[in-house]
Amino acid sequence: MLRRFRNVIRIGPVRVGTANDQRGRVKHTAVCTAPRCDFSADYDTRAAAELAARTHRCPVR
């Protein structure tokens, strides 16, 4: 399923965006864009996704 993200911001290497899941619920996603970093997670609140983005440290350096 193609997700349409809106309200996308970038915090360091992490992008945070809002989209609807398959059931129509609003989810907030944080994804690291650094090479070889596999961090991505869905959250119920925007604040939780932004906190994860601010505190994320890539294990690959």
C-alpha positions, 0 to 999 in steps of 0.5 A: 500500500502506498502511504501518503505522508504529510507534514514531513519534517527533518530532525538531523538524519531522521524524517518524521511524517504523518500518514493514515494506516490501512485501517484509516487511523492516523500514525506518525512515523520516524525514519532514519535516512542515514546509509545502513541505518535501519531505524524506523518506527510508527507512533500514535502521537506526533510528540512521541515520533519527534522525541524518537527523532531527537534522541536517535543515535545511528549505530553505524558510524 
